[in-house]
Amino acid sequence: MSKIKITETVLRDGHQSLIATRMTLDEMLPILETMDAVGYHALEVWGGATFDACLRFLNEDPWERLRTIRSRVKNTKLQMLLRGQNLLGYKHYADDMVDEFVKKSIENGIDIIRIFDAFNDTRNLESAVRACKKYGAHAQGCVSYTLSPVHTNEMFIKLGKEIEQMGADSFCIKDMAGLLDPYNTYKLVKDLKNALGIPIELHTHATSGLGSMTYMKAAEAGVDIIDTAISPFGEGSSQPSTEPMVYAFRGTEYDTGIDMDGLNKIAAHFKPIREKYIASGLLDSKLMGVDINTLVYQVPGGMLSNLVSQLKQSNAMDKFDAVLQEVPRVREDLGYPPLVTPSSQIVGTQSVLNVLSGERYKMIPRELQQVVKGMYGRTTVPISDEIVKRIIRNAERVTVRPADLLEPELEKTKQAFAEYIEQDEDVLTGAMFPEPAKKFFQYRNAQRNKIDASLLNEEDKVYPV
């Protein structure tokens, strides 16, 4: 056994799970040097929903956020979450786009890329893993952990072997809804350590109340790294809190070596930020309690905060429990996909529509149709003929790797956004989020024009002599 390494998630999944990814760069900056010094294995700072939220809600350039964090964090690895062939968007992108995005992420400061697929279709990991290795970063292949009548530990071990053979440098069990229990975790990690020759990281959430116990048993089974969030943005639908886990391992063979005084300073920085989001209503109490029913609904932290946000916008928070009960039914209809972006958003949105309309599948988003067509990859079990007919009628279904059907798109996107491009990265921003990107680019231009006009006016002022 050796000491446990800690990946701190507050700058990405911690606030994604609790406040729908609304923390700003300005709120992060003052504490980055302290975070760099305490002894974390890595800081998860980018990917997931951060990119979308920066553009859509914060008027921030996500690439500039990454570069700025990198300029302050000199010693600790920076980590991001990548949705395989989906990149950070909600559909599949061509291989040339995946290659370019991975390249630019690494150039802008990322050291470790955690790569997953919402359907655990390992074909959808290949391009991103290959690009990650090509450009010199650490490729962490990932399985999305879930429970169903067909998901077994043996299935996850088989997927782990496929990912290792693909060339991944490490393997992550991504338990996005907090479904792992301590004793099954011990067996799963033990078996994975025997089956694989690469480090194993465990990511879980505290939603069900089992997270900290799960990490303890994982440590005993030989896990190498665990993900935690500093306490003001830990627990609830986020990760187990960092400080208690570090303290629990202190003085044992698993001792993390992380400085507790430093952690206290980090927590003190984030406490008033947490209070701000409680006061604004963005941090909802529904996201902070323990709910063992998460083992039934299997709703991950980021999905839970988004469901709350959707229902509030529709003045339908009274339908919250009904929507949670609908989620597993929709999931079963779709072949038991793990609930993680983008499948969680697709299943969650359909569940909301089913409940609010009063009729199942009366309204069907295009993304759900794409799932049934096979455009996101293989489902764990085949979707029933009845559901296929209901959703896509007689449309043809896809059996090949979905990206094999996509033409190269990088050059075409460059042309589409030519008038806005100020850096190479803008092409990738525009490809993933066309409308939010255009609005952000227009905002960026307007802000620059204001500054230019202000300087011009200052020079033109005439002062009395």
C-alpha positions in Angstrom: 0.0 0.0 0.0 1.1 3.6 -0.6 -0.2 7.0 0.3 -3.4 8.2 -1.3 -3.2 11.0 -3.8 -6.0 13.7 -3.9 -7.5 15.5 -6.9 -9.2 18.6 -5.8 -12.5 19.3 -7.7 -13.8 22.6 -6.3 -12.7 24.6 -9.4 -14.8 22.2 -11.7 -17.1 19.5 -10.4 -17.5 21.0 -6.9 -19.2 24.1 -8.2 -20.8 22.3 -11.2 -22.6 19.9 -8.8 -23.8 22.6 -6.4 -24.2 25.9 -8.2 -24.6 24.8 -11.9 -21.0 25.8 -12.7 -21.4 29.5 -11.9 -18.2 30.3 -10.0 -16.3 33.0 -11.8 -12.5 33.2 -12.5 -12.3 36.3 -10.2 -13.6 34.2 -7.3 -10.9 31.6 -7.9 -7.8 33.7 -8.5 -6.9 34.9 -5.0 -6.5 31.3 -3.7 -4.8 29.6 -6.6 -1.2 29.9 -5.2 -2.3 28.5 -1.9 -4.0 25.5 -3.7 -0.8 25.0 -5.7 1.3 24.7 -2.5 -0.7 22.2 -0.3 0.3 19.0 -2.0 -2.6 18.0 -4.2 -2.0 15.4 -6.9 -4.0 17.5 -9.4 -6.5 20.3 -9.6 -9.6 19.7 -11.7 -10.1 23.1 -13.3 -11.7 22.7 -16.7 -13.9 20.7 -18.9 -17.3 19.3 -18.0 -19.8 22.1 -18.0 -17.3 24.9 -17.3 -16.8 25.7 -21.0 -20.5 26.1 -21.7 -21.2 28.1 -18.4 -18.3 30.5 -19.1 -19.8 31.5 -22.5 -23.5 31.3 -21.6 -23.7 32.8 -18.2 -20.4 34.4 -17.2 -19.2 36.2 -20.3 -15.8 34.6 -19.9 -13.5 33.1 -22.5 -13.0 29.5 -21.2 -9.5 29.4 -22.8 -8.5 32.6 -21.1 -9.7 31.1 -17.8 -7.5 28.0 -18.4 -4.4 30.1 -19.3 -4.9 32.4 -16.3 -5.1 29.4 -13.9 -2.1 27.9 -15.5 -0.1 31.1 -14.9 -0.8 31.0 -11.2 -0.5 27.2 -10.7 3.2 26.3 -11.3 3.7 23.0 -9.5 0.4 21.1 -9.5 -1.0 19.2 -12.4 -4.1 20.7 -14.1 -6.8 18.2 -15.0 -9.9 18.5 -17.2 -12.9 16.3 -18.0 -13.5 15.4 -21.7 -16.6 13.7 -23.1 -14.7 11.6 -25.6 -16.0 12.2 -29.1 -18.5 14.8 -27.7 -15.5 17.0 -26.5 -17.3 19.5 -24.3 -20.4 19.8 -26.4 -23.5 17.6 -26.6 -23.0 15.7 -29.9 -20.2 13.9 -31.7 -17.5 15.8 -33.5 -15.3 14.7 -36.4 -11.9 13.2 -35.6 -10.0 16.3 -36.9 -11.9 18.5 -34.4 -11.1 16.1 -31.5 -7.4 16.1 -32.4 -7.3 19.9 -32.6 -9.3 20.4 -29.3 -7.0 18.0 -27.4 -3.9 19.7 -28.8 -5.1 23.2 -27.9 -6.2 22.1 -24.4 -2.7 20.8 -23.7 -1.1 23.9 -25.2 -3.2 26.1 -23.0 -2.1 24.3 -19.8 -3.8 20.9 -19.3 -1.7 18.1 -18.0 -4.3 15.3 -17.4 -7.3 14.6 -19.6 -10.0 12.4 -18.1 -11.8 10.9 -21.1 -15.2 9.2 -20.8 -18.2 8.2 -22.9 -21.7 8.6 -21.7 -22.6 5.1 -23.0 -19.3 3.4 -22.1 -18.8 2.8 -25.8 -15.0 2.6 -25.9 -15.0 3.3 -29.6 -15.9 6.8 -28.6 -12.7 7.2 -26.5 -10.2 6.2 -29.1 -9.6 9.5 -30.9 -9.2 11.5 -27.8 -6.9 9.0 -26.1 -4.8 8.9 -29.3 -4.6 12.7 -29.5 -3.7 13.0 -25.8 -0.8 10.6 -26.2 0.3 12.3 -29.5 0.6 15.8 -27.8 2.2 14.6 -24.6 -0.4 14.8 -21.9 -1.6 12.1 -19.5 -4.6 10.2 -20.9 -6.9 8.9 -18.2 -9.5 6.5 -19.6 -12.8 6.3 -17.7 -15.9 4.2 -17.2 -19.1 5.8 -16.2 -20.3 3.7 -13.2 -23.9 2.8 -13.0 -26.3 0.3 -11.6 -28.8 -1.8 -13.6 -29.8 -5.4 -14.1 -27.1 -5.7 -16.8 -24.2 -3.7 -15.2 -21.8 -5.9 -13.3 -18.3 -5.6 -11.9 -17.1 -8.0 -14.6 -18.4 -5.6 -17.2 -16.5 -2.7 -15.7 -13.3 -4.8 -15.5 -13.7 -5.8 -19.2 -14.1 -2.1 -20.1 -11.0 -1.3 -18.0 -8.9 -3.8 -19.9 -10.1 -2.3 -23.3 -9.2 1.2 -22.1 -5.7 0.1 -20.9 -5.1 -1.7 -24.2 -6.1 1.5 -26.0 -3.0 3.2 -24.4 -4.5 5.0 -21.4 -2.0 6.1 -18.7 -4.4 5.6 -15.9 -8.0 4.4 -15.3 -10.8 6.1 -13.5 -14.1 4.8 -12.1 -16.4 7.7 -12.6 -19.3 7.3 -10.1 -21.1 10.5 -11.0 -24.2 9.8 -9.0 -22.7 8.3 -5.8 -23.9 4.8 -6.4 -20.9 2.9 -5.2 -21.2 1.3 -1.8 -18.2 0.6 0.4 -17.9 -3.1 0.2 -18.6 -3.5 -3.5 -16.1 -0.7 -4.0 -13.5 -2.8 -2.1 -14.1 -5.8 -4.4 -14.2 -3.8 -7.6 -11.0 -1.9 -6.9 -9.3 -5.0 -5.7 -10.2 -6.9 -8.9 -9.3 -3.9 -11.1 -5.8 -3.7 -9.4 -5.3 -7.4 -10.2 -6.5 -7.0 -13.8 -4.8 -3.7 -14.8 -1.2 -2.4 -14.7 -2.0 1.3 -14.6 -3.0 3.6 -11.7 -6.6 3.7 -10.6 -8.5 6.8 -9.6 -12.0 6.8 -8.0 -14.5 9.6 -8.5 -17.7 9.6 -6.5 -20.3 12.0 -5.1 -21.7 12.3 -1.6 -25.3 12.4 -2.7 -26.3 9.0 -1.2 -24.2 9.5 2.0 -21.9 6.7 1.2 -19.0 8.7 -0.4 -16.5 8.9 2.4 -17.0 5.3 3.5 -16.6 4.3 -0.2 -13.2 6.2 -0.3 -12.0 4.5 2.9 -12.7 1.0 1.5 -11.2 2.0 -1.9 -8.0 3.0 -0.1 -7.8 -0.4 1.7 -8.3 -2.1 -1.7 -5.3 -0.2 -3.2 -6.8 2.7 -5.1 -4.2 5.3 -6.1 -6.1 8.6 -6.3 -9.5 9.9 -5.0 -11.4 13.0 -5.9 -12.5 15.4 -3.2 -13.9 18.9 -2.9 -12.9 21.5 -0.3 -15.7 21.5 2.4 -17.6 24.7 1.4 -18.2 23.1 -2.0 -18.1 19.5 -0.8 -20.8 17.0 0.3 -24.4 16.9 -0.9 -24.4 16.3 -4.6 -20.7 17.2 -4.8 -17.7 15.1 -3.8 -16.9 14.1 -0.2 -15.1 17.0 1.5 -11.3 17.1 1.2 -10.3 18.0 4.8 -12.0 15.1 6.6 -10.6 12.6 4.1 -7.1 14.0 4.5 -7.5 14.0 8.3 -8.8 10.4 8.3 -5.7 9.1 6.5 -3.3 11.2 8.6 -0.6 9.1 10.3 -1.7 5.9 8.5 -0.1 4.1 5.5 -2.5 6.0 3.3 -1.4 9.5 4.6 -1.9 12.0 1.8 0.9 14.3 3.0 -1.3 17.3 2.3 -0.9 20.4 4.5 -4.0 20.8 6.8 -3.2 24.4 7.5 -3.2 25.1 3.8 -6.6 23.3 3.4 -8.0 25.5 6.2 -6.9 28.6 4.3 -8.5 27.3 1.1 -11.8 26.5 3.0 -11.8 30.0 4.5 -11.5 31.5 1.0 -14.5 29.5 -0.4 -16.8 29.9 2.7 -18.0 33.5 1.8 -18.4 32.4 -1.8 -20.7 29.6 -0.7 -22.7 32.0 1.4 -23.1 34.3 -1.6 -24.6 31.5 -3.7 -26.9 30.4 -0.8 -28.2 34.0 -0.6 -28.7 34.2 -4.3 -30.8 31.0 -4.3 -28.4 29.2 -6.7 -27.2 26.8 -4.0 -30.5 25.0 -3.2 -30.9 23.0 0.0 -32.2 20.1 -2.1 -28.6 19.6 -3.3 -27.0 19.5 0.1 -28.9 16.7 2.0 -28.3 13.0 2.0 -30.8 11.1 -0.2 -30.4 7.3 -0.2 -33.0 7.3 -3.0 -30.3 8.4 -5.4 -29.5 4.7 -5.5 -32.9 4.3 -7.2 -33.0 7.5 -9.3 -29.2 7.5 -10.1 -29.2 11.3 -10.7 -25.6 12.7 -10.7 -24.8 16.0 -9.0 -24.6 18.2 -12.1 -27.8 16.7 -13.4 -29.6 17.3 -10.1 -28.7 21.0 -10.0 -29.8 21.4 -13.6 -33.2 19.6 -13.0 -33.8 22.0 -10.1 -32.9 24.9 -12.3 -35.2 23.7 -15.2 -38.2 23.2 -12.8 -37.7 26.6 -11.1 -37.7 28.3 -14.6 -41.0 26.5 -15.3 -42.5 27.3 -11.8 -42.8 23.6 -11.3 -40.7 22.7 -8.3 -43.7 20.8 -7.0 -43.1 18.2 -9.7 -39.5 17.6 -8.5 -40.2 14.1 -7.0 -42.3 13.1 -10.0 -39.5 13.9 -12.3 -37.0 11.9 -10.2 -39.3 8.9 -10.4 -39.6 9.3 -14.2 -35.8 9.3 -14.7 -35.3 5.6 -14.2 -38.2 4.8 -16.4 -36.8 6.8 -19.3 -33.4 5.3 -18.7 -34.7 1.8 -18.9 -36.5 2.7 -22.1 -33.2 3.9 -23.6 -31.2 0.7 -22.8 -29.8 1.7 -19.4 -27.3 4.4 -20.3 -25.2 5.7 -17.4 -26.5 9.1 -16.4 -23.7 11.5 -17.2 -23.3 14.3 -19.7 -24.8 14.3 -22.3 -27.0 11.3 -21.6 -28.0 12.7 -18.2 -29.2 15.9 -19.8 -31.1 14.0 -22.5 -32.8 11.6 -20.0 -33.4 14.5 -17.6 -35.0 16.8 -20.1 -37.2 14.0 -21.5 -38.3 13.1 -17.9 -39.2 16.8 -17.3 -41.1 16.9 -20.6 -43.0 13.7 -19.8 -44.1 14.9 -16.4 -44.9 18.5 -17.4 -46.9 17.5 -20.5 -48.8 14.8 -18.7 -48.0 12.3 -21.5 -44.9 10.2 -22.0 -43.0 11.1 -25.2 -45.6 13.6 -26.4 -42.6 16.0 -26.9 -39.3 14.5 -28.1 -36.1 16.5 -28.4 -33.9 15.9 -31.4 -31.1 14.6 -29.1 -33.3 11.8 -27.8 -34.0 10.8 -31.4 -30.2 10.7 -32.1 -29.7 8.4 -29.1 -32.3 6.0 -30.4 -30.8 6.2 -33.9 -27.4 5.2 -32.5 -25.7 8.5 -33.2 -24.2 8.6 -29.7 -23.0 5.0 -29.8 -24.1 1.6 -28.5 -26.5 1.3 -25.6 -25.8 -1.2 -22.9 -28.7 -3.3 -24.0 -30.7 -2.9 -27.2 -33.6 -0.4 -27.1 -37.0 -2.2 -27.5 -38.7 -2.1 -30.9 -41.7 -0.4 -29.3 -39.6 2.6 -28.1 -37.7 2.7 -31.4 -40.9 3.0 -33.3 -42.3 5.6 -30.9 -39.3 7.8 -31.1 -37.9 7.6 -34.7 -40.6 5.6 -36.5 -39.0 4.0 -39.5 -35.7 6.0 -39.6 -32.5 4.1 -40.3 -30.4 3.2 -37.3 -26.5 3.4 -37.0 -24.3 0.5 -36.0 -20.8 1.8 -36.9 -18.7 4.1 -34.7 -20.8 7.3 -35.1 -17.8 9.5 -35.9 -17.0 7.4 -38.9 -20.0 9.0 -40.5 -18.7 12.5 -40.0 -16.8 14.5 -42.5 -13.8 16.6 -41.4 -15.2 19.9 -40.0 -12.3 22.0 -38.8 -11.8 24.0 -42.0 -15.5 24.5 -42.5 -15.9 25.9 -39.0 -13.0 28.3 -39.5 -14.9 29.7 -42.5 -18.2 30.0 -40.6 -16.6 32.0 -37.8 -14.0 33.9 -39.8 -15.4 37.3 -38.8 -15.1 36.6 -35.1 -11.8 34.6 -34.8 -9.1 36.3 -32.7 -7.3 33.1 -31.7 -7.1 29.6 -33.0 -9.1 28.4 -30.0 -12.2 30.5 -31.1 -12.8 28.0 -33.9 -13.3 25.2 -31.4 -15.5 27.4 -29.2 -17.7 28.1 -32.2 -17.8 24.5 -33.3 -19.1 23.3 -29.9 -21.5 26.1 -29.0 -22.4 28.1 -32.1 -25.0 30.5 -30.7 -23.5 31.1 -27.3 -20.1 31.6 -28.9 -21.4 34.2 -31.4 -23.0 36.1 -28.5 -19.8 35.9 -26.5 -17.7 37.0 -29.5 -20.0 40.0 -30.0 -19.8 40.8 -26.3 -16.0 40.6 -26.4 -15.9 43.0 -29.4 -18.3 45.4 -27.7 -16.2 45.4 -24.5 -13.0 46.1 -26.5 -14.7 48.9 -28.4 -15.8 50.5 -25.1 -12.2 50.4 -23.8 -10.9 51.8 -27.1 -13.4 54.6 -27.1 -12.6 55.4 -23.5 -8.9 55.8 -24.3 -9.7 57.9 -27.4 -12.0 60.2 -25.5 -9.3 60.7 -22.8 -6.7 61.7 -25.4 -9.2 64.1 -27.1 -10.1 66.0 -23.9 -9.0 69.6 -23.8 -8.1 71.0 -20.4 -8.0 74.8 -19.6 -4.6 76.3 -19.2 
